[in-house]
Amino acid sequence: MKLFPALLLLALVLSASAQQPAPNSVAANRAALNSLLDEMWQDNLSHSPEFASSIGDLRYNDQLTDYSVKAERESLARGQQYLLRLATISTDGLTDQEKLSVELITRELTNDQEGARFKPWQMPVNQFWGIHTTLPAMVTNLRFETVKDYEDWIARLNAIPRVLEQATENMAAGVDERRVPPAFLLEKVVAQTKAIADHKPEDSPFAIPLTKFPASISAADQARLRDAMLTAITEKVLPAYKRFAGYLEKSYLPAGRKEPGAWALPDGDAYYAFCIRESTTTDLTADQIHQIGLDEVKRDEAAMLVIAQSLGYKDLKSFQQAVKNNPKLHPASKEALLAAYRHYEDQMQAKLPTLFGRLPKAKLEVVAMPAFVEHDQAAAYYDQGTPDGSRPGHVTVNTYKATERSLADVEAVAYHEGIPGHHLQISIAQELTGIPEFRKHLGYTAYVEGWALYAERLGKDVGYYQDPYSDYGRLEADIWRAIRLVVDTGVHSRHWTREQMVQYFRDHSAIDETNINAEVDRYIGWPGQALGYKIGQLKILELRDRSKKQLGDKFDIRAFHDQIVGAGALPLDLLDERINQWITEQIAAKK
Protein backbone atom coordinates (compact mmCIF):
# COMPACT_ATOMS: atom_id res chain seq x y z
CA MET A 1 0.00 0.00 0.00
CA LYS A 2 1.44 3.38 -1.00
CA LEU A 3 1.25 6.06 1.69
CA PHE A 4 0.82 9.75 0.95
CA PRO A 5 3.89 11.87 1.70
CA ALA A 6 3.05 14.47 4.34
CA LEU A 7 3.14 17.43 1.91
CA LEU A 8 0.89 15.70 -0.60
CA LEU A 9 -1.54 14.82 2.15
CA LEU A 10 -1.58 18.41 3.37
CA ALA A 11 -2.31 19.61 -0.15
CA LEU A 12 -5.22 17.19 -0.38
CA VAL A 13 -6.60 18.41 2.95
CA LEU A 14 -6.36 22.04 1.86
CA SER A 15 -7.98 21.16 -1.45
CA ALA A 16 -10.84 19.41 0.35
CA SER A 17 -11.32 22.50 2.52
CA ALA A 18 -11.42 24.81 -0.49
CA GLN A 19 -13.88 22.67 -2.41
CA GLN A 20 -16.34 21.93 0.35
CA PRO A 21 -19.99 22.73 -0.38
CA ALA A 22 -21.83 25.65 1.17
CA PRO A 23 -21.54 25.32 4.95
CA ASN A 24 -24.29 23.65 6.92
CA SER A 25 -25.79 25.25 9.96
CA VAL A 26 -23.56 25.69 12.99
CA ALA A 27 -25.56 23.01 14.77
CA ALA A 28 -25.07 20.57 11.89
CA ASN A 29 -21.33 21.25 11.75
CA ARG A 30 -21.06 20.83 15.51
CA ALA A 31 -22.90 17.52 15.34
CA ALA A 32 -20.70 16.33 12.46
CA LEU A 33 -17.54 17.30 14.34
CA ASN A 34 -18.60 15.66 17.58
CA SER A 35 -19.59 12.51 15.74
CA LEU A 36 -16.28 12.31 13.90
CA LEU A 37 -14.22 12.99 17.04
CA ASP A 38 -16.10 10.27 18.88
CA GLU A 39 -15.57 7.88 15.97
CA MET A 40 -11.82 8.57 16.05
CA TRP A 41 -11.71 8.11 19.83
CA GLN A 42 -13.53 4.80 19.65
CA ASP A 43 -11.22 3.72 16.84
CA ASN A 44 -8.22 4.55 19.01
CA LEU A 45 -9.57 2.52 21.93
CA SER A 46 -10.41 -0.52 19.83
CA HIS A 47 -6.94 -0.56 18.24
CA SER A 48 -5.09 0.25 21.49
CA PRO A 49 -6.67 -2.16 23.97
CA GLU A 50 -3.91 -1.78 26.56
CA PHE A 51 -4.52 1.98 26.67
CA ALA A 52 -8.27 1.41 26.90
CA SER A 53 -7.75 -0.86 29.91
CA SER A 54 -5.42 1.67 31.56
CA ILE A 55 -8.17 4.31 31.60
CA GLY A 56 -10.78 1.89 32.88
CA ASP A 57 -12.49 0.94 29.60
CA LEU A 58 -12.73 -2.85 29.81
CA ARG A 59 -14.36 -3.61 26.46
CA TYR A 60 -11.06 -4.81 24.98
CA ASN A 61 -9.60 -6.16 28.19
CA ASP A 62 -8.81 -9.57 26.69
CA GLN A 63 -6.87 -8.20 23.71
CA LEU A 64 -3.39 -6.94 22.84
CA THR A 65 -2.49 -4.45 20.13
CA ASP A 66 -1.80 -5.70 16.61
CA TYR A 67 1.79 -4.58 15.96
CA SER A 68 2.05 -5.92 12.42
CA VAL A 69 3.14 -3.71 9.53
CA LYS A 70 -0.26 -4.35 7.98
CA ALA A 71 -1.93 -2.89 11.06
CA GLU A 72 0.41 0.12 11.02
CA ARG A 73 -0.45 0.83 7.39
CA GLU A 74 -4.15 0.44 8.02
CA SER A 75 -3.89 2.89 10.91
CA LEU A 76 -2.16 5.45 8.71
CA ALA A 77 -4.76 4.97 6.00
CA ARG A 78 -7.56 5.61 8.51
CA GLY A 79 -5.71 8.70 9.66
CA GLN A 80 -5.56 10.03 6.11
CA GLN A 81 -9.28 9.58 5.72
CA TYR A 82 -9.97 11.28 9.05
CA LEU A 83 -7.91 14.29 7.95
CA LEU A 84 -9.86 14.55 4.71
CA ARG A 85 -13.19 14.27 6.53
CA LEU A 86 -12.16 16.89 9.10
CA ALA A 87 -11.36 19.30 6.28
CA THR A 88 -14.96 19.14 5.03
CA ILE A 89 -16.43 20.37 8.33
CA SER A 90 -16.72 24.15 8.55
CA THR A 91 -15.61 25.64 11.88
CA ASP A 92 -17.40 28.96 11.25
CA GLY A 93 -19.53 29.76 14.26
CA LEU A 94 -18.06 27.01 16.43
CA THR A 95 -16.73 27.85 19.88
CA ASP A 96 -13.05 28.52 20.53
CA GLN A 97 -12.81 25.18 22.35
CA GLU A 98 -14.30 23.33 19.39
CA LYS A 99 -11.90 25.04 17.01
CA LEU A 100 -9.05 24.13 19.35
CA SER A 101 -10.15 20.49 19.28
CA VAL A 102 -10.03 20.53 15.47
CA GLU A 103 -6.56 22.08 15.54
CA LEU A 104 -5.26 19.52 18.03
CA ILE A 105 -6.64 16.41 16.36
CA THR A 106 -5.41 17.65 12.96
CA ARG A 107 -1.93 18.10 14.37
CA GLU A 108 -2.00 14.65 15.96
CA LEU A 109 -3.04 12.95 12.74
CA THR A 110 -0.58 14.93 10.61
CA ASN A 111 2.24 14.14 13.02
CA ASP A 112 1.46 10.42 12.66
CA GLN A 113 1.70 10.70 8.88
CA GLU A 114 4.99 12.60 9.00
CA GLY A 115 6.51 10.23 11.54
CA ALA A 116 5.66 7.16 9.45
CA ARG A 117 8.48 8.14 7.09
CA PHE A 118 10.90 6.98 9.79
CA LYS A 119 9.15 3.65 10.47
CA PRO A 120 9.27 3.78 14.29
CA TRP A 121 7.70 0.31 14.47
CA GLN A 122 11.01 -1.14 13.23
CA MET A 123 12.71 -0.22 16.53
CA PRO A 124 10.21 -1.38 19.18
CA VAL A 125 12.74 -2.05 21.97
CA ASN A 126 15.46 -0.32 23.90
CA GLN A 127 16.70 -0.53 27.46
CA PHE A 128 14.38 2.24 28.68
CA TRP A 129 11.09 1.08 27.19
CA GLY A 130 9.88 -1.55 24.78
CA ILE A 131 7.42 -4.33 24.18
CA HIS A 132 9.48 -6.73 26.31
CA THR A 133 8.97 -4.64 29.48
CA THR A 134 5.61 -2.99 28.77
CA LEU A 135 3.89 -6.38 28.62
CA PRO A 136 4.72 -7.46 32.19
CA ALA A 137 4.42 -3.89 33.50
CA MET A 138 0.86 -3.75 32.19
CA VAL A 139 -0.36 -5.89 35.09
CA THR A 140 0.16 -3.01 37.54
CA ASN A 141 -2.35 -0.87 35.63
CA LEU A 142 -5.12 -3.46 35.52
CA ARG A 143 -7.83 -4.29 37.99
CA PHE A 144 -8.34 -7.84 39.25
CA GLU A 145 -11.72 -7.85 40.97
CA THR A 146 -13.83 -10.38 39.06
CA VAL A 147 -13.46 -13.76 37.42
CA LYS A 148 -13.65 -12.06 34.05
CA ASP A 149 -10.74 -9.77 34.92
CA TYR A 150 -8.60 -12.88 35.48
CA GLU A 151 -9.91 -14.59 32.36
CA ASP A 152 -9.15 -11.48 30.33
CA TRP A 153 -5.58 -11.47 31.61
CA ILE A 154 -5.17 -15.15 30.73
CA ALA A 155 -6.41 -14.40 27.20
CA ARG A 156 -3.80 -11.67 26.95
CA LEU A 157 -1.08 -14.02 28.18
CA ASN A 158 -1.97 -16.43 25.40
CA ALA A 159 -1.63 -13.59 22.87
CA ILE A 160 1.89 -12.60 23.96
CA PRO A 161 3.66 -15.01 21.54
CA ARG A 162 1.90 -13.31 18.64
CA VAL A 163 2.98 -9.86 19.85
CA LEU A 164 6.62 -10.87 20.26
CA GLU A 165 6.60 -12.55 16.85
CA GLN A 166 5.30 -9.34 15.28
CA ALA A 167 7.99 -7.33 17.06
CA THR A 168 10.61 -9.76 15.78
CA GLU A 169 9.36 -9.40 12.19
CA ASN A 170 9.44 -5.60 12.46
CA MET A 171 12.93 -5.64 13.92
CA ALA A 172 14.17 -7.96 11.18
CA ALA A 173 12.87 -5.49 8.61
CA GLY A 174 14.69 -2.74 10.50
CA VAL A 175 17.92 -4.72 10.27
CA ASP A 176 17.48 -4.94 6.51
CA GLU A 177 17.02 -1.16 6.32
CA ARG A 178 19.78 -0.34 8.87
CA ARG A 179 17.25 1.04 11.32
CA VAL A 180 18.57 -0.53 14.55
CA PRO A 181 19.46 0.80 18.04
CA PRO A 182 23.07 0.92 19.22
CA ALA A 183 24.50 -2.50 20.09
CA PHE A 184 25.53 -1.53 23.64
CA LEU A 185 21.90 -0.67 24.45
CA LEU A 186 20.71 -3.96 22.99
CA GLU A 187 22.99 -5.81 25.39
CA LYS A 188 20.81 -4.38 28.16
CA VAL A 189 17.64 -5.42 26.34
CA VAL A 190 18.96 -8.97 26.07
CA ALA A 191 19.65 -9.03 29.81
CA GLN A 192 16.19 -7.62 30.62
CA THR A 193 14.45 -10.16 28.39
CA LYS A 194 16.42 -13.09 29.75
CA ALA A 195 15.62 -12.02 33.31
CA ILE A 196 11.91 -12.15 32.54
CA ALA A 197 12.22 -15.42 30.62
CA ASP A 198 14.16 -17.11 33.42
CA HIS A 199 11.52 -16.60 36.10
CA LYS A 200 9.74 -19.58 37.53
CA PRO A 201 6.11 -19.38 36.33
CA GLU A 202 4.76 -18.69 39.80
CA ASP A 203 7.41 -16.00 40.42
CA SER A 204 6.94 -14.28 37.07
CA PRO A 205 5.61 -10.70 37.04
CA PHE A 206 2.87 -12.09 34.80
CA ALA A 207 1.67 -14.15 37.80
CA ILE A 208 1.28 -11.18 40.15
CA PRO A 209 -2.55 -11.38 40.02
CA LEU A 210 -2.31 -14.79 41.71
CA THR A 211 -0.74 -13.36 44.86
CA LYS A 212 -4.09 -12.17 46.17
CA PHE A 213 -7.57 -13.10 45.01
CA PRO A 214 -10.63 -11.06 46.01
CA ALA A 215 -12.78 -12.79 48.58
CA SER A 216 -15.70 -12.63 46.16
CA ILE A 217 -14.05 -15.24 43.88
CA SER A 218 -14.85 -18.78 44.98
CA ALA A 219 -12.17 -21.29 45.92
CA ALA A 220 -13.07 -23.42 42.90
CA ASP A 221 -12.70 -20.49 40.51
CA GLN A 222 -9.44 -19.47 42.18
CA ALA A 223 -7.99 -22.93 41.59
CA ARG A 224 -9.19 -22.97 37.98
CA LEU A 225 -7.83 -19.49 37.25
CA ARG A 226 -4.50 -20.27 38.93
CA ASP A 227 -4.05 -23.39 36.83
CA ALA A 228 -5.01 -21.61 33.62
CA MET A 229 -2.74 -18.64 34.29
CA LEU A 230 0.28 -20.75 35.22
CA THR A 231 -0.30 -22.95 32.19
CA ALA A 232 -0.38 -19.90 29.91
CA ILE A 233 2.81 -18.53 31.49
CA THR A 234 4.56 -21.91 31.34
CA GLU A 235 3.51 -22.98 27.84
CA LYS A 236 3.11 -19.65 26.02
CA VAL A 237 4.69 -16.64 27.71
CA LEU A 238 8.05 -17.93 28.96
CA PRO A 239 8.83 -19.93 25.78
CA ALA A 240 7.96 -16.83 23.70
CA TYR A 241 10.29 -14.72 25.82
CA LYS A 242 13.06 -17.31 25.44
CA ARG A 243 12.63 -17.24 21.65
CA PHE A 244 12.62 -13.45 21.70
CA ALA A 245 15.76 -13.38 23.85
CA GLY A 246 17.39 -15.82 21.42
CA TYR A 247 16.60 -13.60 18.44
CA LEU A 248 17.86 -10.53 20.27
CA GLU A 249 21.12 -12.17 21.25
CA LYS A 250 21.92 -14.11 18.08
CA SER A 251 20.55 -11.86 15.32
CA TYR A 252 19.54 -8.40 16.54
CA LEU A 253 22.45 -7.56 18.83
CA PRO A 254 25.11 -8.35 16.17
CA ALA A 255 23.27 -6.00 13.80
CA GLY A 256 23.18 -3.14 16.33
CA ARG A 257 24.79 0.04 15.15
CA LYS A 258 28.11 1.23 16.56
CA GLU A 259 27.33 4.96 16.57
CA PRO A 260 25.14 6.24 19.44
CA GLY A 261 23.63 9.20 17.58
CA ALA A 262 20.41 9.23 15.56
CA TRP A 263 22.34 10.89 12.75
CA ALA A 264 23.65 7.41 11.87
CA LEU A 265 20.15 6.11 11.03
CA PRO A 266 18.67 6.33 7.52
CA ASP A 267 17.56 9.97 7.10
CA GLY A 268 19.03 10.44 10.56
CA ASP A 269 19.28 14.22 10.53
CA ALA A 270 15.70 14.57 9.30
CA TYR A 271 14.58 12.02 11.87
CA TYR A 272 16.19 13.96 14.71
CA ALA A 273 14.68 17.23 13.46
CA PHE A 274 11.28 15.49 13.55
CA CYS A 275 11.99 14.23 17.08
CA ILE A 276 12.81 17.80 18.17
CA ARG A 277 9.55 19.17 16.75
CA GLU A 278 7.57 16.32 18.28
CA SER A 279 9.11 16.75 21.73
CA THR A 280 9.29 20.54 21.97
CA THR A 281 6.33 21.52 19.72
CA THR A 282 8.57 24.33 18.46
CA ASP A 283 10.64 25.10 15.36
CA LEU A 284 13.86 25.38 17.35
CA THR A 285 16.91 23.85 15.70
CA ALA A 286 19.38 21.50 17.36
CA ASP A 287 21.98 24.31 17.42
CA GLN A 288 19.57 26.74 19.07
CA ILE A 289 18.62 24.19 21.72
CA HIS A 290 22.27 23.35 22.35
CA GLN A 291 23.00 27.02 23.06
CA ILE A 292 19.97 27.36 25.33
CA GLY A 293 21.31 24.40 27.27
CA LEU A 294 24.77 25.93 27.64
CA ASP A 295 23.25 29.19 28.88
CA GLU A 296 20.96 27.44 31.39
CA VAL A 297 23.81 25.30 32.73
CA LYS A 298 25.85 28.44 33.37
CA ARG A 299 22.92 30.14 35.14
CA ASP A 300 22.24 27.13 37.38
CA GLU A 301 25.92 26.71 38.24
CA ALA A 302 26.07 30.31 39.44
CA ALA A 303 23.07 29.78 41.73
CA MET A 304 24.49 26.49 43.03
CA LEU A 305 27.81 28.19 43.82
CA VAL A 306 26.01 30.70 46.02
CA ILE A 307 24.63 27.84 48.15
CA ALA A 308 27.98 26.06 48.29
CA GLN A 309 29.78 29.20 49.44
CA SER A 310 27.10 29.93 52.04
CA LEU A 311 27.91 26.51 53.55
CA GLY A 312 31.64 27.24 53.66
CA TYR A 313 32.88 25.65 50.43
CA LYS A 314 35.04 27.61 48.01
CA ASP A 315 33.84 25.93 44.83
CA LEU A 316 31.21 23.56 43.48
CA LYS A 317 33.49 20.56 43.10
CA SER A 318 34.52 20.48 46.76
CA PHE A 319 30.90 20.96 47.81
CA GLN A 320 29.66 18.25 45.46
CA GLN A 321 32.24 15.80 46.78
CA ALA A 322 31.14 16.57 50.32
CA VAL A 323 27.53 15.91 49.37
CA LYS A 324 28.47 12.55 47.88
CA ASN A 325 30.37 11.55 51.01
CA ASN A 326 27.77 12.73 53.53
CA PRO A 327 25.91 9.65 54.82
CA LYS A 328 23.02 11.85 56.01
CA LEU A 329 22.29 12.71 52.38
CA HIS A 330 21.79 9.08 51.37
CA PRO A 331 18.87 6.86 52.39
CA ALA A 332 19.60 4.06 54.84
CA SER A 333 17.28 1.66 53.01
CA LYS A 334 14.76 1.29 50.23
CA GLU A 335 11.94 2.04 52.65
CA ALA A 336 13.70 5.19 53.83
CA LEU A 337 13.87 6.42 50.24
CA LEU A 338 10.15 5.78 49.74
CA ALA A 339 9.38 7.50 53.05
CA ALA A 340 11.23 10.62 51.92
CA TYR A 341 9.07 10.85 48.80
CA ARG A 342 5.90 10.36 50.84
CA HIS A 343 6.92 13.12 53.24
CA TYR A 344 7.31 15.70 50.48
CA GLU A 345 4.07 14.73 48.74
CA ASP A 346 2.18 15.12 52.03
CA GLN A 347 3.92 18.42 52.72
CA MET A 348 2.98 19.93 49.37
CA GLN A 349 -0.65 18.83 49.65
CA ALA A 350 -1.30 21.48 52.30
CA LYS A 351 -0.03 24.30 50.06
CA LEU A 352 -2.00 23.47 46.92
CA PRO A 353 -4.97 25.81 47.67
CA THR A 354 -2.59 28.78 47.59
CA LEU A 355 -1.46 27.86 44.08
CA PHE A 356 -4.61 26.54 42.37
CA GLY A 357 -8.29 27.31 42.25
CA ARG A 358 -9.03 23.81 40.96
CA LEU A 359 -7.59 20.68 42.54
CA PRO A 360 -7.76 17.07 41.33
CA LYS A 361 -10.00 14.53 42.98
CA ALA A 362 -7.71 11.58 42.19
CA LYS A 363 -5.61 10.10 44.97
CA LEU A 364 -1.83 9.62 44.86
CA GLU A 365 0.40 6.84 46.20
CA VAL A 366 4.17 6.36 46.33
CA VAL A 367 5.26 2.85 45.33
CA ALA A 368 8.50 1.01 44.53
CA MET A 369 9.48 0.36 40.92
CA PRO A 370 9.24 -3.24 39.63
CA ALA A 371 12.58 -5.00 39.96
CA PHE A 372 12.65 -6.15 36.33
CA VAL A 373 12.98 -2.56 35.02
CA GLU A 374 14.68 -0.65 37.86
CA HIS A 375 18.27 -1.28 36.76
CA ASP A 376 18.04 0.95 33.67
CA GLN A 377 15.26 3.33 34.70
CA ALA A 378 15.18 6.93 35.92
CA ALA A 379 15.01 7.89 39.60
CA ALA A 380 11.20 7.91 39.51
CA TYR A 381 8.27 8.11 37.13
CA TYR A 382 4.55 8.73 37.29
CA ASP A 383 1.84 6.18 36.45
CA GLN A 384 -1.51 7.88 35.97
CA GLY A 385 -4.63 6.56 37.65
CA THR A 386 -7.97 5.88 36.04
CA PRO A 387 -10.34 8.78 35.29
CA ASP A 388 -13.01 7.29 37.58
CA GLY A 389 -10.61 7.21 40.52
CA SER A 390 -10.76 3.43 40.97
CA ARG A 391 -6.97 3.25 40.64
CA PRO A 392 -4.89 6.08 42.17
CA GLY A 393 -1.96 7.72 40.46
CA HIS A 394 1.46 6.34 41.41
CA VAL A 395 4.79 8.02 41.94
CA THR A 396 6.94 5.00 41.13
CA VAL A 397 10.35 5.24 42.80
CA ASN A 398 13.52 3.49 41.67
CA THR A 399 14.95 1.77 44.76
CA TYR A 400 17.80 0.03 42.89
CA LYS A 401 21.02 0.72 44.85
CA ALA A 402 18.90 2.88 47.13
CA THR A 403 21.67 3.61 49.63
CA GLU A 404 23.88 5.04 46.86
CA ARG A 405 21.22 7.51 45.76
CA SER A 406 21.19 11.11 46.92
CA LEU A 407 18.39 12.47 49.10
CA ALA A 408 19.23 16.03 48.06
CA ASP A 409 17.06 15.95 44.94
CA VAL A 410 14.17 13.86 46.31
CA GLU A 411 12.09 16.92 47.23
CA ALA A 412 12.29 18.28 43.68
CA VAL A 413 11.57 14.89 42.07
CA ALA A 414 8.59 14.37 44.39
CA TYR A 415 7.05 17.68 43.31
CA HIS A 416 7.81 16.84 39.67
CA GLU A 417 6.29 13.36 39.56
CA GLY A 418 3.47 13.88 42.06
CA ILE A 419 2.02 17.18 43.20
CA PRO A 420 1.95 19.83 41.91
CA GLY A 421 3.55 18.12 38.90
CA HIS A 422 2.38 15.18 36.83
CA HIS A 423 -0.30 13.89 39.17
CA LEU A 424 -2.08 17.22 39.49
CA GLN A 425 -1.86 18.16 35.81
CA ILE A 426 -2.78 14.77 34.36
CA SER A 427 -5.55 14.13 36.89
CA ILE A 428 -7.14 17.52 36.20
CA ALA A 429 -6.96 16.82 32.46
CA GLN A 430 -8.72 13.48 32.97
CA GLU A 431 -11.42 15.16 35.05
CA LEU A 432 -12.20 17.96 32.55
CA THR A 433 -15.73 18.15 31.17
CA GLY A 434 -17.09 19.68 28.00
CA ILE A 435 -14.16 18.65 25.79
CA PRO A 436 -13.67 15.58 23.58
CA GLU A 437 -12.21 12.52 25.27
CA PHE A 438 -8.99 12.53 23.25
CA ARG A 439 -8.00 15.90 24.73
CA LYS A 440 -8.06 14.47 28.25
CA HIS A 441 -5.21 12.12 27.35
CA LEU A 442 -2.87 14.16 25.14
CA GLY A 443 0.76 14.07 26.20
CA TYR A 444 2.88 16.71 24.48
CA THR A 445 6.28 16.29 26.13
CA ALA A 446 7.11 20.00 26.26
CA TYR A 447 3.82 20.72 28.00
CA VAL A 448 3.58 17.70 30.34
CA GLU A 449 7.25 17.58 31.32
CA GLY A 450 7.66 21.34 31.10
CA TRP A 451 4.84 21.73 33.61
CA ALA A 452 6.37 19.12 35.92
CA LEU A 453 9.77 20.85 35.84
CA TYR A 454 8.05 24.19 36.48
CA ALA A 455 6.24 22.50 39.40
CA GLU A 456 9.60 21.80 41.04
CA ARG A 457 10.08 25.57 41.39
CA LEU A 458 6.65 26.03 42.92
CA GLY A 459 7.96 24.42 46.10
CA LYS A 460 10.35 27.34 46.37
CA ASP A 461 7.50 29.80 45.78
CA VAL A 462 5.55 28.47 48.78
CA GLY A 463 8.53 28.44 51.15
CA TYR A 464 9.86 24.90 50.91
CA TYR A 465 13.43 23.74 50.20
CA GLN A 466 14.32 25.10 53.63
CA ASP A 467 17.25 22.69 53.88
CA PRO A 468 20.06 24.25 51.79
CA TYR A 469 21.06 20.78 50.60
CA SER A 470 17.53 20.21 49.32
CA ASP A 471 17.57 23.64 47.65
CA TYR A 472 20.85 22.65 46.07
CA GLY A 473 19.11 19.44 44.99
CA ARG A 474 16.40 21.55 43.32
CA LEU A 475 19.05 23.36 41.30
CA GLU A 476 20.81 20.07 40.60
CA ALA A 477 17.52 18.72 39.22
CA ASP A 478 17.17 21.86 37.10
CA ILE A 479 20.71 21.72 35.74
CA TRP A 480 20.10 18.05 34.98
CA ARG A 481 17.40 19.12 32.51
CA ALA A 482 19.61 21.88 31.12
CA ILE A 483 22.42 19.37 30.60
CA ARG A 484 19.96 17.28 28.62
CA LEU A 485 19.69 20.03 26.03
CA VAL A 486 23.45 19.97 25.58
CA VAL A 487 24.11 16.24 25.53
CA ASP A 488 20.99 15.17 23.58
CA THR A 489 21.78 17.58 20.74
CA GLY A 490 25.44 16.75 21.21
CA VAL A 491 25.06 13.05 20.49
CA HIS A 492 22.29 13.17 17.91
CA SER A 493 23.32 16.27 15.96
CA ARG A 494 26.97 16.99 16.75
CA HIS A 495 28.21 13.39 16.66
CA TRP A 496 29.29 13.28 20.31
CA THR A 497 30.39 9.96 21.75
CA ARG A 498 28.77 8.42 24.82
CA GLU A 499 31.95 9.22 26.74
CA GLN A 500 31.58 12.92 25.89
CA MET A 501 28.02 12.85 27.22
CA VAL A 502 29.07 11.21 30.48
CA GLN A 503 31.97 13.62 30.93
CA TYR A 504 29.77 16.65 30.40
CA PHE A 505 27.50 15.38 33.18
CA ARG A 506 30.49 14.88 35.47
CA ASP A 507 31.90 18.32 34.69
CA HIS A 508 28.66 20.16 35.37
CA SER A 509 26.81 18.20 38.04
CA ALA A 510 27.20 15.95 41.06
CA ILE A 511 24.61 13.49 39.82
CA ASP A 512 25.56 9.99 40.91
CA GLU A 513 27.09 7.58 38.42
CA THR A 514 24.07 5.25 38.53
CA ASN A 515 21.79 8.03 37.31
CA ILE A 516 24.31 9.47 34.86
CA ASN A 517 24.69 6.17 33.05
CA ALA A 518 20.97 5.44 33.01
CA GLU A 519 20.18 8.94 31.75
CA VAL A 520 22.84 9.05 29.05
CA ASP A 521 21.64 5.73 27.69
CA ARG A 522 18.06 6.98 27.84
CA TYR A 523 18.86 9.97 25.60
CA ILE A 524 20.66 7.74 23.13
CA GLY A 525 17.74 5.31 22.98
CA TRP A 526 15.02 7.97 22.89
CA PRO A 527 16.22 10.86 20.68
CA GLY A 528 14.78 14.28 21.45
CA GLN A 529 12.37 13.28 24.23
CA ALA A 530 14.50 14.79 26.99
CA LEU A 531 14.49 18.20 25.27
CA GLY A 532 10.87 18.90 26.12
CA TYR A 533 11.40 19.38 29.87
CA LYS A 534 13.51 22.53 29.87
CA ILE A 535 11.97 24.04 26.74
CA GLY A 536 8.49 23.66 28.22
CA GLN A 537 9.51 25.00 31.64
CA LEU A 538 11.09 28.08 30.09
CA LYS A 539 7.93 28.77 28.10
CA ILE A 540 5.68 28.55 31.19
CA LEU A 541 8.02 30.86 33.12
CA GLU A 542 7.95 33.26 30.17
CA LEU A 543 4.14 33.20 30.15
CA ARG A 544 4.02 33.83 33.91
CA ASP A 545 6.40 36.79 33.62
CA ARG A 546 4.36 38.17 30.72
CA SER A 547 1.12 37.81 32.69
CA LYS A 548 2.60 39.52 35.77
CA LYS A 549 3.96 42.39 33.72
CA GLN A 550 0.73 43.06 31.83
CA LEU A 551 -1.72 42.45 34.70
CA GLY A 552 0.26 44.06 37.50
CA ASP A 553 -1.48 43.89 40.86
CA LYS A 554 -4.42 42.08 39.21
CA PHE A 555 -2.26 39.02 38.56
CA ASP A 556 -3.52 35.96 40.47
CA ILE A 557 -1.17 32.97 40.52
CA ARG A 558 -4.06 30.58 41.12
CA ALA A 559 -5.98 31.86 38.10
CA PHE A 560 -2.82 31.70 35.97
CA HIS A 561 -2.17 28.08 36.94
CA ASP A 562 -5.80 27.17 36.30
CA GLN A 563 -5.41 28.57 32.79
CA ILE A 564 -2.21 26.60 32.19
CA VAL A 565 -3.69 23.25 33.26
CA GLY A 566 -7.34 23.93 32.48
CA ALA A 567 -7.52 22.82 28.86
CA GLY A 568 -5.49 19.64 28.93
CA ALA A 569 -2.05 19.30 27.34
CA LEU A 570 -1.34 21.80 24.55
CA PRO A 571 1.48 22.47 22.09
CA LEU A 572 3.50 25.45 23.32
CA ASP A 573 2.34 27.83 20.58
CA LEU A 574 -1.31 27.13 21.40
CA LEU A 575 -0.58 27.48 25.12
CA ASP A 576 0.94 30.87 24.32
CA GLU A 577 -2.24 31.88 22.45
CA ARG A 578 -4.42 30.69 25.34
CA ILE A 579 -2.54 32.78 27.91
CA ASN A 580 -2.52 35.84 25.65
CA GLN A 581 -6.30 35.57 25.29
CA TRP A 582 -6.67 35.20 29.06
CA ILE A 583 -4.52 38.29 29.64
CA THR A 584 -6.64 40.27 27.19
CA GLU A 585 -9.82 39.15 28.94
CA GLN A 586 -8.41 40.08 32.35
CA ILE A 587 -7.41 43.53 31.15
CA ALA A 588 -10.84 44.07 29.60
CA ALA A 589 -12.53 43.01 32.84
CA LYS A 590 -10.58 45.67 34.77
CA LYS A 591 -11.97 48.52 32.68
Secondary structure by P-SEA (a helix, b strand, c coil): cccccaaaaaaaaaaaaaaccccccaaaaaaaaaaaaaaaaaaaaaacaaaaaaacccccccccccccaaaaaaaaaaaaaaaaaaaacccccccaaaaaaaaaaaaaaaaaaaacccccccccccccccccccccccccccccccaaaaaaaaaaaaaaaaaaaaaaaaaaaaaaacccccaaaaaaaaaaaaaaaaccccccccccccccccccccaaaaaaaaaaaaaaaaccaaaaaaaaaaaaacccccccccccccccccaaaaaaaaaaaaaccccccaaaaaaaaaaaaaaaaaaaaaaaaaaccccaaaaaaaaaaccccccccaaaaaaaaaaaaaaacccccccccccccbbbbbbbcccccccccccbbbbbccccccbbbbbcccccccccccccaaaaaaaaaccccaaaaaaaaaacccccccccccccaaaaaaaaaaaaaccccccccccaaaaaaaaaaaaaaaaaaaaaaaaacccccaaaaaaaaaacccccaaaaaaaaaaaaacccccaaaaaaaaaaaaaaaaaaaaacccccaaaaaaaacccccccaaaaaaaaaaaaaaaaaaac
